[in-house]
């Protein structure tokens, strides 16, 4: 991996002056403002590294020099904004899109990309409904919630030995999807969900639902929602002296531990994909990321890198920027990425996805167990 200079583009993909290479635009869409801006920037940073690495090899298209550049847009984690910025990327003639982060944004935006025939590779949208729409252009580069929900449900019953399991979900496409599949996983393994409470993604005081759950004697509490919300749940649980194990699916970022403070201790989360240190290209990626940005990976940058690199590989394999050819190439692709083998099933889901169960210990996320994936093994 080579970390090169900063590439950025604002305008449509077009030939540069006769003396320079043609520019090929790849879009990246995510939250660059708002409470999840750090995640959006992390995705953008990962995609930029893929652009840098490709350009360092002096790529050509049909014998003519080209350079790849990134067209970055802010969807603010808002589905309506996501549709607007998706159209902006289409109008800029991007050859593919890395995005979106939220399932709630990827679902409506995918209709725009599908209408234009442009492949969209979501680096972190785990809601299964995204790839159940029947769009040939929709792909995801990590496992979906039906799988992660089933795994966490089984873990709550068989490993955590939960007898009175509670659920909170934030009614978003992401949170509700996780919670629904978690409940199915619990019940499939003979467990019992004694209460299922609902909030929304703007909730800041969880006292009411937590007091209700405490009255039900909950010993394992699953939270379906974002890490910033879950941090508030963890803090309030400590204040209310609720001893239940807090379990989530996703959100093992540095920010969660910072926000939750000492209340983060013992929290368990399942994250799609391998941890950075267990990824085939993780160590090299981590070194390149730190060298370029001078801080560690937040969460999903390696997946954004692989999404961008896969689009670039499709361009190089087909020697074309034709959307139909690129979409077909992505469907057929099988390549070694930073995060693992990149290959997709007929729906556009990643084949053989890996998952990791983490636990906060000593103020840091520690690996409990690796699951799935073609080379996953139990953590020592």
GUVO-19874 format. One record per residue: residue in three letters; residue number from 1; x negated, y, z of N, C-alpha, C in turn. Coordinates in pm, whole numbers, plus 50000, padded with zeros to 5 digits. Each point is the difference from the previous one (the first is absolute). Example, Ala and Ser with C-alpha at 12.3 -4.5 7.8 and 13.67 -1.06 7.14 Angstrom:
<pts>
residu num nu nv nw cau cav caw cu cv cw
ALA 1 48681 49431 50780 50089 50119 50000 49910 50120 50000
SER 2 50035 50105 49928 49918 50119 50006 50077 50109 50073
</pts>
This chain:
<pts>
residu num nu nv nw cau cav caw cu cv cw
UNK 1 49916 49881 50000 50084 50119 50000 49912 50124 50000
UNK 2 50035 50094 49915 49926 50125 49993 50095 50113 50030
UNK 3 49970 50083 50097 50082 50115 50033 49943 50120 49926
UNK 4 50071 50049 49901 49950 50109 49918 50066 50131 50034
UNK 5 50002 50094 49904 50053 50133 50023 50149 50004 50003
UNK 6 50054 50112 50043 50143 50022 50015 50063 50023 49865
UNK 7 50095 49916 49960 50073 50020 49875 50139 50046 50034
UNK 8 50049 50103 49932 50134 50051 50027 50057 50056 49871
UNK 9 50129 49980 49980 50064 50051 49879 50136 50053 50035
UNK 10 50039 50110 49940 50131 50060 50022 50087 49991 49876
UNK 11 49941 49987 49884 50075 50009 49875 50017 49865 49934
UNK 12 50072 50000 49890 50031 49877 49931 49875 49936 49943
UNK 13 50006 49864 49985 49891 49928 49938 49987 50045 49856
UNK 14 49883 50045 49964 49979 50051 49865 49853 49993 49969
UNK 15 49967 50008 49874 49860 49999 49959 49935 50130 50046
UNK 16 49880 49989 50054 49923 50116 50034 49932 50049 49873
UNK 17 49930 50112 50002 49935 50047 49879 49916 49890 49935
UNK 18 49975 50012 49870 49937 49896 49920 49870 49950 50060
UNK 19 49931 50082 50076 49872 49962 50058 50015 49917 50127
UNK 20 50120 49991 50055 50021 49930 50127 50088 49878 49983
UNK 21 50001 49913 50103 50084 49881 49994 50148 50031 50018
UNK 22 50083 49912 49948 50144 50011 50019 50034 49969 50146
UNK 23 50095 50072 50057 50043 49978 50138 50123 49910 50003
UNK 24 49994 49899 50085 50113 49910 50022 50046 50019 50144
UNK 25 50125 50042 50016 50053 50032 50132 50066 49879 50067
UNK 26 49970 49983 50127 50069 49903 50085 50066 50079 50113
UNK 27 50127 49976 50023 50073 50072 50104 49986 49934 50136
UNK 28 50005 50080 50104 50011 49950 50136 50106 50082 50071
UNK 29 50093 49932 50066 50113 50068 50064 50014 49952 50143
UNK 30 50006 50095 50092 50017 49966 50140 50021 50126 50082
UNK 31 50018 49985 50131 50024 50117 50086 49870 50076 50028
UNK 32 49985 50116 49942 49882 50083 50024 50030 50113 50098
UNK 33 50127 50012 50037 50042 50094 50104 50093 49926 50096
UNK 34 50023 50059 50117 50089 49938 50097 49925 49906 50093
UNK 35 50074 49928 50086 49938 49918 50104 49916 49885 49948
UNK 36 50024 49957 49875 49924 49887 49943 49896 50046 49899
UNK 37 49964 50129 50004 49906 50055 49902 49865 49928 50004
UNK 38 49960 49957 50118 49870 49933 50011 49998 49870 49919
UNK 39 50117 49933 49993 50011 49877 49923 49993 50030 49851
UNK 40 50073 50104 49958 49998 50039 49860 49860 50038 49953
UNK 41 49928 50073 50086 49863 50039 49965 49910 49878 49993
UNK 42 50022 49904 50088 49923 49876 50000 50021 49924 49869
UNK 43 50125 49995 49954 50029 49935 49872 49930 50073 49886
UNK 44 50010 50132 50001 49936 50080 49896 49849 49978 50001
UNK 45 49940 49997 50118 49856 49978 50010 49959 49864 49942
UNK 46 50079 49897 50031 49970 49867 49948 50007 49996 49849
UNK 47 50104 50061 49944 50015 50003 49855 49886 50078 49935
UNK 48 49957 50108 50064 49889 50080 49945 49871 49920 49992
UNK 49 49976 49916 50101 49881 49918 49996 50002 49905 49880
UNK 50 50118 49945 49968 50011 49913 49883 49972 50077 49871
UNK 51 50049 50123 49993 49973 50086 49885 49849 50025 49988
UNK 52 49938 50034 50111 49856 50027 50001 49921 49880 49951
UNK 53 50035 49881 50053 49928 49879 49963 50014 49969 49851
UNK 54 50120 50020 49948 50023 49974 49857 49920 50097 49914
UNK 55 50003 50126 50035 49929 50101 49920 49848 49984 50007
UNK 56 49950 49945 50112 49856 49978 50013 49948 49900 49897
UNK 57 50090 49918 49945 49962 49900 49900 50014 50052 49857
UNK 58 50031 50128 49984 50012 50065 49868 50097 49922 49908
UNK 59 50128 49995 50039 50096 49920 49924 50026 50053 49859
UNK 60 50042 49910 49914 50037 50036 49863 50135 49940 49966
UNK 61 50066 50058 49903 50126 49948 49947 49988 49997 49849
UNK 62 50000 49878 49948 49981 49982 49856 49874 50070 49950
UNK 63 49894 49986 50081 49871 50053 49961 49977 50146 50031
UNK 64 50103 50069 50047 49987 50142 50030 49992 50021 50151
UNK 65 49916 50093 50046 49987 50022 50144 50128 50057 50061
UNK 66 50032 49951 50120 50116 50051 50074 49958 50021 50145
UNK 67 50080 50076 50071 49984 50011 50144 50137 49988 50064
UNK 68 50005 49936 50114 50124 49988 50075 50008 50115 50100
UNK 69 50121 50049 50022 50023 50108 50096 50130 49974 50073
UNK 70 50012 50062 50117 50114 49977 50086 50096 50118 49996
UNK 71 50127 49971 49981 50107 50100 50013 50074 49968 50129
UNK 72 49982 50083 50101 50054 49972 50133 50122 50086 50029
UNK 73 50107 49936 50048 50123 50072 50033 50046 49965 50141
UNK 74 50069 50093 50063 50047 49988 50137 50149 49969 50001
UNK 75 50038 49881 50048 50143 49967 50009 50058 50031 50138
UNK 76 49914 50043 50095 50044 50040 50134 50082 49892 50071
UNK 77 49986 49875 49959 50079 49888 50055 50150 50023 49987
UNK 78 50040 50073 49898 50140 50035 49976 50043 49937 49868
UNK 79 50101 49911 50000 50041 49934 49876 50038 50096 49888
UNK 80 50064 50112 50034 50039 50096 49896 49878 50068 49939
UNK 81 49905 50035 50084 49876 50059 49950 49924 49897 49918
UNK 82 50004 49875 50042 49929 49894 49928 50046 49990 49855
UNK 83 50129 50013 49977 50053 49994 49863 49948 50118 49919
UNK 84 49998 50117 50061 49952 50121 49930 49854 49987 49962
UNK 85 49915 49957 50095 49858 49992 49970 49969 49883 49907
UNK 86 50082 49895 50006 49983 49891 49904 50018 50050 49858
UNK 87 50101 50084 49979 50022 50057 49867 49884 50090 49960
UNK 88 49942 50071 50097 49883 50083 49971 49884 49916 49949
UNK 89 49979 49883 50061 49893 49912 49955 50028 49946 49860
UNK 90 50126 49965 49976 50037 49954 49866 49973 50110 49898
UNK 91 50037 50122 50034 49979 50113 49908 49853 50028 49976
UNK 92 49914 49962 50095 49856 50017 49982 49938 49885 49921
UNK 93 50082 49903 49963 49956 49886 49918 49896 49915 50071
UNK 94 50021 49975 50129 49912 49907 50069 50019 49860 49942
UNK 95 49894 49919 50006 50009 49864 49944 50049 49900 50104
UNK 96 49999 50039 50126 50047 49916 50108 50005 50081 50127
UNK 97 50067 49946 50101 50018 50073 50126 49962 49913 50119
UNK 98 49922 50057 50089 49971 49941 50130 50098 50064 50098
UNK 99 50096 49926 50049 50101 50059 50088 50131 49924 49985
UNK 100 50093 50039 50082 49992 50097 50108 49967 49926 50128
UNK 101 49986 50077 50110 49970 49935 50128 50126 49939 50059
UNK 102 50106 50078 50016 50125 49953 50061 50082 49920 49899
UNK 103 50059 49891 50047 50095 49928 49915 50115 50090 49959
UNK 104 50046 50084 50094 50111 50091 49971 49970 50097 49888
UNK 105 49872 50025 49976 49960 50085 49887 49972 49917 49876
UNK 106 49939 49885 50018 49966 49916 49884 50123 49951 49926
UNK 107 50107 49970 50073 50121 49947 49935 50060 50099 49900
UNK 108 50033 50123 50040 50056 50093 49900 49899 50045 49896
UNK 109 49874 50017 50039 49898 50044 49905 49975 49894 49894
UNK 110 50014 49873 50037 49972 49892 49905 50094 50004 49880
UNK 111 50119 50056 50019 50093 50012 49887 49946 50096 49896
UNK 112 49935 50106 50046 49942 50099 49910 49885 49938 49921
UNK 113 49912 49929 50071 49886 49938 49932 50046 49890 49904
UNK 114 50102 49925 50042 50049 49893 49913 50059 50056 49871
UNK 115 50073 50111 50012 50058 50062 49881 49892 50044 49902
UNK 116 49883 50037 50054 49889 50044 49915 49908 49884 49963
UNK 117 50024 49882 50059 49918 49883 49971 49864 50001 50066
UNK 118 49982 50083 50103 49869 50018 50063 49986 49906 50121
UNK 119 49892 49921 50007 49982 49912 50116 49976 50078 50128
UNK 120 50069 49960 50105 49985 50058 50134 49952 49890 50093
UNK 121 49886 50019 50064 49949 49903 50096 50004 50063 50138
UNK 122 50093 49954 50082 50017 50056 50134 49895 49939 50093
UNK 123 49919 50083 50065 49896 49948 50088 50049 49961 50138
UNK 124 50122 50044 50038 50044 49974 50137 50152 49996 50015
UNK 125 50078 50002 49895 50146 49992 50010 50039 49855 50017
UNK 126 50035 49963 50123 50020 49858 50030 50146 49954 49995
UNK 127 50095 50092 49982 50140 49959 49990 50022 49915 49877
UNK 128 50055 49880 50020 50015 49906 49888 50088 50056 49889
UNK 129 50094 50088 50037 50094 50050 49900 49930 50074 49885
UNK 130 49881 50052 50025 49926 50072 49896 49975 49912 49878
UNK 131 49963 49874 50023 49974 49910 49887 50119 49909 49967
UNK 132 50112 50023 50066 50120 49921 49969 50094 50072 49904
UNK 133 49959 50117 49952 50085 50078 49910 49995 49950 49856
UNK 134 49907 49914 49970 49988 49947 49865 49919 50087 49906
UNK 135 49924 50095 50054 49918 50087 49915 49868 49932 49967
UNK 136 49973 49988 49873 49878 49936 49952 49876 50078 50038
UNK 137 50017 50128 50031 49887 50090 50026 49963 50013 50148
UNK 138 50073 49935 50089 49980 50015 50144 49913 49888 50056
UNK 139 49892 50038 50067 49907 49905 50062 49970 50045 50143
UNK 140 49960 49904 50084 49951 50035 50133 49873 49920 50027
UNK 141 49910 50062 50079 49867 49941 50018 49979 49946 50141
UNK 142 50109 49982 50074 49995 49932 50131 50132 49926 50020
UNK 143 50007 49917 50103 50119 49919 50024 50121 50083 50037
UNK 144 50120 49946 49973 50123 50075 50028 50062 49961 50134
UNK 145 50102 50076 50039 50057 49991 50134 50070 49868 50029
UNK 146 50054 49934 49898 50065 49872 50026 49900 49902 50059
UNK 147 49876 50007 49951 49895 49913 50051 49952 50045 50137
UNK 148 49972 50131 50015 49947 50050 50127 50103 49990 50112
UNK 149 50127 50023 49968 50105 49987 50100 50012 49858 50052
UNK 150 49990 49904 49908 50007 49860 50039 49882 49962 50089
UNK 151 49882 50052 49966 49880 49970 50078 50010 50059 50140
UNK 152 50043 50126 50010 50009 50063 50132 50110 49936 50085
UNK 153 50108 49960 49936 50107 49932 50073 49951 49869 50059
UNK 154 49929 49924 49921 49943 49874 50049 49898 50026 50112
UNK 155 49919 50104 49983 49898 50032 50099 50063 50040 50134
UNK 156 50109 50076 49992 50069 50043 50123 50053 49881 50079
UNK 157 50047 49899 49930 50059 49884 50067 49893 49900 50044
UNK 158 49911 49963 49907 49909 49889 50026 49872 50040 50072
UNK 159 49950 50120 49972 49874 50042 50063 50026 50087 50123
UNK 160 50088 50101 49986 50029 50087 50112 50100 49939 50097
UNK 161 50066 49892 49958 50096 49927 50085 50115 50091 50046
UNK 162 50043 50089 49910 50109 50090 50033 50131 49926 50022
UNK 163 50064 50027 50113 50129 49938 50032 50115 50099 49980
UNK 164 49971 50127 50023 50101 50105 49984 49939 50108 49909
UNK 165 50022 49985 49872 49933 50084 49900 50090 50114 49958
UNK 166 49945 50121 50002 50074 50118 49958 49943 50059 49873
UNK 167 50082 50080 49931 49960 50061 49873 50044 50146 49997
UNK 168 49911 50085 49952 50035 50139 49965 49963 50019 49855
UNK 169 50090 50053 49920 49960 50038 49864 50046 50142 49970
UNK 170 49925 50066 49911 50023 50143 49976 50088 50026 49878
UNK 171 50063 49895 49947 50096 50011 49890 49939 50045 49866
UNK 172 49869 50014 49994 49938 50027 49870 49993 49870 49922
UNK 173 49972 50011 49870 49986 49879 49918 49890 49910 50057
UNK 174 49892 50063 50047 49888 49926 50057 50038 49937 50134
UNK 175 50044 50083 50095 50027 49952 50134 50114 49901 50008
UNK 176 50109 50031 49930 50116 49912 50004 49969 49867 49932
UNK 177 49924 50005 49890 49963 49877 49931 49916 49910 50089
UNK 178 49905 50060 50070 49916 49923 50092 50084 49939 50111
UNK 179 50087 50081 50060 50080 49953 50112 50091 49885 49959
UNK 180 50064 50013 49885 50090 49895 49951 49927 49868 49982
UNK 181 49883 50005 49938 49924 49877 49976 49942 49945 50130
UNK 182 49965 50088 50093 49952 49955 50130 50107 49920 50072
UNK 183 50122 50053 50002 50110 49930 50065 50020 49861 49938
UNK 184 49994 49994 49867 50014 49870 49933 49888 49906 50042
UNK 185 49877 50055 50012 49887 49918 50042 50014 49948 50141
UNK 186 50052 50085 50089 50024 49958 50139 50101 49886 50003
UNK 187 50111 50021 49934 50107 49900 50003 49961 49870 49933
UNK 188 49921 50009 49892 49954 49880 49931 49909 49915 50087
UNK 189 49939 50063 50102 49909 49928 50088 50061 49972 50137
UNK 190 50133 50013 50007 50071 49963 50122 50003 50106 50107
UNK 191 49958 50122 49967 50001 50108 50097 50132 50075 50002
UNK 192 50011 50093 50095 50124 50076 50017 49970 50149 50006
UNK 193 50069 50077 49917 49994 50146 50007 50117 50046 50086
UNK 194 49969 50056 50117 50105 50036 50094 50057 50138 49974
UNK 195 49928 50084 49926 50050 50134 49970 49927 50058 49880
UNK 196 50075 50067 49916 49945 50064 49879 50045 50146 50002
UNK 197 49907 50090 50030 50031 50142 50013 49955 50076 49875
UNK 198 50065 50115 49976 49972 50080 49880 49965 50144 50037
UNK 199 49901 50054 49929 49964 50141 50011 49989 50052 49857
UNK 200 49936 50115 49981 49965 50041 49864 49856 50049 50000
UNK 201 49949 50032 49882 49858 50033 49991 49968 50140 50050
UNK 202 50101 50071 50052 49977 50131 50061 50006 49994 50153
UNK 203 50030 49883 50055 50013 49984 50145 49866 50024 50070
UNK 204 50005 50077 50107 49878 50025 50079 50016 49952 50144
UNK 205 50123 49983 50046 50024 49953 50137 50073 49865 49993
UNK 206 49931 49897 50040 50054 49864 49992 50052 49950 50135
UNK 207 50018 50092 50094 50040 49961 50135 50130 49922 50003
UNK 208 50100 50045 49923 50131 49936 50004 49996 49855 49956
UNK 209 49943 49975 49882 49998 49862 49949 49909 49913 50086
UNK 210 49892 50056 50052 49909 49920 50082 50063 49965 50135
UNK 211 50075 50092 50055 50070 49971 50126 50100 49887 49980
UNK 212 50071 50003 49888 50094 49893 49968 49928 49867 49984
UNK 213 49889 50001 49929 49924 49877 49979 49943 49946 50131
UNK 214 49957 50090 50087 49948 49958 50130 50108 49929 50081
UNK 215 50123 50051 49990 50111 49939 50074 50032 49859 49951
UNK 216 49958 49969 49876 50024 49866 49944 49885 49904 50034
UNK 217 49901 50048 50074 49888 49914 50039 49909 49961 49886
UNK 218 49983 50090 49905 49919 49970 49882 49855 49974 50039
UNK 219 49943 49888 49950 49859 49970 50027 49910 50020 49878
UNK 220 50058 50002 49881 49929 50037 49876 50085 50101 49927
UNK 221 49941 50111 49961 50074 50105 49929 49936 50025 49864
UNK 222 50076 49976 49895 49953 50026 49864 50045 50138 49955
UNK 223 49907 50078 49944 50033 50131 49947 49981 50001 49850
UNK 224 50106 50033 49927 49994 50015 49856 49998 50147 49963
UNK 225 49885 50051 49964 49985 50141 49967 49853 50036 49987
UNK 226 49971 50129 49991 49864 50047 49978 49921 50007 50130
UNK 227 49867 50005 49986 49914 49997 50118 50014 50122 50088
UNK 228 50032 50116 49940 50018 50120 50082 50121 49987 50092
UNK 229 50106 49936 49951 50118 49974 50083 49969 49895 50106
UNK 230 49931 49894 49958 49970 49891 50092 49912 50047 50116
UNK 231 49914 50096 49973 49916 50055 50107 50086 50065 50109
UNK 232 50107 50068 49957 50091 50061 50098 50075 49894 50078
UNK 233 50035 49890 49932 50066 49888 50068 49908 49943 50107
UNK 234 49874 49980 49965 49903 49944 50095 49983 50090 50122
UNK 235 49991 50130 49977 49983 50094 50111 50122 49999 50093
UNK 236 50119 49998 49939 50122 50001 50081 50018 49868 50075
UNK 237 49961 49890 49939 50007 49871 50070 49914 50002 50126
UNK 238 49883 50059 49991 49913 50008 50117 50062 50087 50108
UNK 239 50060 50113 49959 50064 50091 50095 50118 49935 50070
UNK 240 50072 49915 49926 50118 49933 50054 49966 49866 50067
UNK 241 49870 49968 50002 49952 49877 50062 50065 49876 49937
UNK 242 50007 50001 49868 50052 49884 49926 49882 49910 49968
UNK 243 50002 49878 50047 49887 49909 49989 49998 49918 49872
UNK 244 50101 50015 49916 50008 49920 49878 49880 50025 49909
UNK 245 49961 49897 49927 49895 50013 49899 50057 50073 49879
UNK 246 49935 50107 49958 50044 50076 49883 49936 49941 49876
UNK 247 50083 49963 49904 49956 49934 49878 50050 50078 49880
UNK 248 49912 50029 49907 50038 50070 49877 49944 49929 49879
UNK 249 50039 50045 49883 49949 49943 49876 49949 50115 49914
UNK 250 49874 50029 50011 49941 50111 49926 49968 50115 50093
UNK 251 49912 50087 49956 49970 50120 50076 49880 49988 50092
UNK 252 49904 49912 49967 49883 49985 50086 49895 50107 49965
UNK 253 50038 50124 50008 49910 50110 49968 49933 50053 50126
UNK 254 49893 50077 49979 49933 50065 50111 50098 50096 50070
UNK 255 50089 50059 49922 50092 50100 50053 50093 49942 50105
UNK 256 50047 49875 49979 50090 49939 50097 49935 49996 50138
UNK 257 49876 49953 50007 49932 49988 50129 49980 50138 50063
UNK 258 49968 50099 49918 49982 50135 50052 50130 50055 50057
UNK 259 50110 49980 49927 50129 50053 50044 50054 49927 50122
UNK 260 49981 49870 50004 50055 49920 50110 49911 50004 50124
UNK 261 49872 50031 49983 49909 50004 50114 49991 49866 50070
UNK 262 49997 50001 50134 49985 49874 50072 50124 49913 49989
UNK 263 50111 50056 49952 50121 49920 49979 49986 49906 49880
UNK 264 49895 50022 49920 49979 49913 49884 49945 49863 50039
UNK 265 49941 49992 50118 49935 49876 50043 50098 49883 49999
UNK 266 49959 49891 49932 50081 49880 49993 50103 49998 49888
UNK 267 50017 50112 49928 50095 50004 49889 49950 49907 49889
UNK 268 50092 49928 49939 49967 49904 49895 50067 50045 49870
UNK 269 49928 49985 49890 50056 50038 49870 49953 49904 49893
UNK 270 50088 49973 49907 49964 49923 49882 49984 50096 49883
UNK 271 49886 49991 49933 49969 50089 49889 49984 49918 49872
UNK 272 50067 50037 49891 49974 49930 49874 49855 50018 49958
UNK 273 49939 49893 49950 49862 50005 49956 49902 49959 50109
UNK 274 49876 49985 49959 49892 49970 50095 49949 50129 50062
UNK 275 49939 49991 50118 49931 50117 50054 49880 50032 49912
UNK 276 49957 50125 50005 49894 50047 49912 49877 49910 50004
UNK 277 49960 49960 50121 49877 49921 50014 50013 49858 49946
UNK 278 50124 49954 49976 50023 49866 49947 50034 50001 49851
UNK 279 50012 50117 49940 50026 50009 49856 49874 49960 49923
UNK 280 50014 49936 49883 49883 49962 49922 49906 50116 49970
UNK 281 50057 50117 49971 49917 50117 49972 50008 50106 50108
UNK 282 50043 49960 50119 50028 50096 50105 49880 50077 50051
UNK 283 49888 49931 50023 49883 50067 50055 49944 50104 49904
UNK 284 49992 49964 49872 49950 50095 49900 50095 50117 49985
UNK 285 50131 49972 50002 50098 50107 49988 49991 50095 50120
UNK 286 49989 49944 50118 49990 50081 50121 49879 50093 49993
UNK 287 49887 49947 49955 49878 50080 49990 50017 50113 49899
UNK 288 50059 49968 49883 50020 50102 49897 50099 50105 50044
UNK 289 50106 49957 50069 50103 50093 50047 49940 50097 50102
UNK 290 49925 49948 50095 49940 50085 50103 49896 50095 49940
UNK 291 49926 49951 49901 49899 50085 49937 50063 50117 49926
UNK 292 50115 49977 49940 50064 50105 49921 50084 50094 50086
UNK 293 50075 49945 50095 50098 50080 50074 49958 50030 50144
UNK 294 49896 49935 50049 49943 50029 50132 50095 49970 50116
UNK 295 50089 49904 49979 50085 49949 50108 50048 49861 49960
UNK 296 50048 49919 50094 50040 49863 49966 50131 49993 49922
UNK 297 50021 49886 49940 50128 49971 49934 50113 50013 50101
UNK 298 50108 50067 49961 50116 50013 50089 50080 49870 50003
UNK 299 50038 49948 49882 50084 49880 49999 50002 49929 49865
UNK 300 50051 50066 49896 50031 49931 49875 49912 50038 49881
UNK 301 49892 50073 50023 49913 50042 49890 49948 49883 49915
UNK 302 49961 49886 50059 49952 49890 49915 50106 49949 49902
UNK 303 50126 50003 50042 50108 49954 49913 50024 50100 49886
UNK 304 49985 50129 50031 50012 50101 49895 49885 49988 49902
UNK 305 49881 49970 50052 49885 49976 49912 50031 49886 49903
UNK 306 50049 49888 50054 50028 49884 49915 50111 50028 49901
UNK 307 50100 50079 50040 50108 50036 49907 49945 50081 49883
UNK 308 49918 50102 50031 49942 50083 49894 49904 49919 49913
UNK 309 49918 49916 50065 49904 49919 49924 50071 49900 49909
UNK 310 50116 49952 50042 50076 49906 49916 50056 50070 49877
UNK 311 50049 50123 50017 50047 50077 49885 49884 50026 49904
UNK 312 49885 50037 50054 49881 50024 49918 49960 49872 49926
UNK 313 50004 49886 50070 49966 49872 49936 50095 49969 49885
UNK 314 50129 50034 50017 50098 49976 49892 49967 50086 49878
UNK 315 49961 50126 50023 49961 50087 49889 49878 49942 49927
UNK 316 49901 49955 50077 49878 49949 49940 50024 49867 49927
UNK 317 50087 49916 50056 50027 49872 49935 50076 50016 49869
UNK 318 50097 50090 50000 50082 50021 49880 49938 50099 49903
UNK 319 49904 50080 50049 49944 50110 49921 50113 50088 49946
UNK 320 50093 50029 50090 50119 50074 49961 50054 50079 50119
UNK 321 50076 50104 49970 50076 50072 50103 50149 49984 49977
UNK 322 50038 49907 49913 50141 49975 49973 50065 49935 50122
UNK 323 50106 50061 50055 50060 49950 50123 50045 49853 49993
UNK 324 50058 49960 49889 50048 49862 49988 49883 49901 50006
UNK 325 49891 50033 49935 49883 49912 50003 49938 49995 50140
UNK 326 49998 50115 50067 49942 50004 50134 50085 49923 50100
UNK 327 50132 50012 49990 50089 49926 50090 49982 49850 49981
UNK 328 49993 49956 49874 49979 49857 49972 49866 49954 50054
UNK 329 49898 50084 49988 49867 49963 50050 49998 49988 50151
UNK 330 50072 50089 50070 50005 49991 50146 50069 49872 50043
UNK 331 50106 49962 49930 50070 49875 50033 49907 49880 49985
UNK 332 49910 50004 49904 49914 49885 49971 49867 50004 50076
UNK 333 49973 50109 50066 49866 50021 50057 49972 49908 50118
UNK 334 49876 49962 50013 49950 49930 50119 49856 50045 50017
UNK 335 49976 50075 50106 49867 50058 50020 49968 50006 50149
UNK 336 49873 49999 50029 49957 50012 50138 49997 50147 50039
UNK 337 50075 50036 50102 50004 50137 50046 49932 50014 50135
UNK 338 50000 50120 50053 49948 50025 50134 50079 49920 50103
UNK 339 50134 49997 49984 50087 49940 50102 50021 49851 49982
UNK 340 49963 49946 49885 50021 49860 49970 50027 49981 49852
UNK 341 50053 49884 49963 50034 49974 49861 50125 50078 49962
UNK 342 49991 50074 49890 50113 50079 49952 50065 49927 49884
UNK 343 50117 49946 50026 50080 49931 49899 50145 50007 50047
UNK 344 50093 50010 49906 50139 50027 50034 50092 49889 49951
UNK 345 50110 49977 50075 50100 49904 49955 50096 50068 49903
UNK 346 50102 49928 49959 50091 50051 49897 50074 50125 50044
UNK 347 50025 50014 50131 50068 50118 50053 49909 50121 50013
UNK 348 49869 49977 49997 49905 50108 50022 49941 50000 50140
UNK 349 50033 49896 50080 49942 49989 50133 49860 49940 49993
UNK 350 49915 50037 50094 49866 49942 50010 50011 49851 50030
UNK 351 49925 49919 49926 49996 49857 50028 49912 49975 50124
UNK 352 50038 49902 50080 49922 49957 50116 49959 50116 50091
UNK 353 50094 50081 50044 49961 50114 50085 49954 49955 50138
UNK 354 49907 50076 50055 49950 49974 50135 50068 50095 50099
UNK 355 50004 49960 50126 50051 50082 50109 49906 49987 50119
UNK 356 49996 50103 50082 49915 49998 50119 50080 50043 50122
UNK 357 49988 49925 50107 50059 50039 50127 49891 50067 50083
UNK 358 50028 50124 50045 49908 50078 50080 50057 50021 50140
UNK 359 49912 50028 50095 50041 50036 50135 49908 50111 50050
UNK 360 50058 50100 50065 49919 50107 50057 49935 49951 50128
UNK 361 49868 50004 50002 49924 49959 50118 49885 50098 50019
UNK 362 49994 50062 50119 49897 50098 50025 50011 50122 49912
UNK 363 50124 50032 49960 50022 50119 49917 49968 49982 49854
UNK 364 49980 49875 49955 49970 49973 49860 50084 49882 49951
UNK 365 50033 50003 49870 50069 49887 49941 49901 49886 49981
UNK 366 50033 49883 50054 49916 49882 49987 50078 49890 49927
UNK 367 49929 49923 49919 50064 49894 49923 50041 49886 50093
UNK 368 50126 49962 49993 50049 49883 50072 50000 49877 49910
UNK 369 50049 50020 49876 50012 49885 49910 50016 50047 49857
UNK 370 49939 49927 49906 50020 50024 49858 50093 49892 49946
UNK 371 50096 50042 49919 50101 49908 49946 50012 50019 49850
UNK 372 50027 49888 49928 50025 50009 49857 49875 50037 49923
UNK 373 50018 50029 49871 49887 50031 49915 49922 49872 49969
UNK 374 49925 50005 49891 49935 49876 49955 49881 49960 50086
UNK 375 49948 50096 50083 49883 49966 50081 50019 50035 50147
UNK 376 50124 50026 50040 50024 50043 50140 49968 49887 50097
UNK 377 49942 50036 50113 49970 49903 50105 50035 50063 50133
UNK 378 50016 49919 50103 50030 50053 50132 49879 50079 50051
UNK 379 50029 50116 50060 49892 50082 50056 49941 49929 50121
UNK 380 49867 50011 50010 49931 49940 50115 50028 50082 50126
</pts>
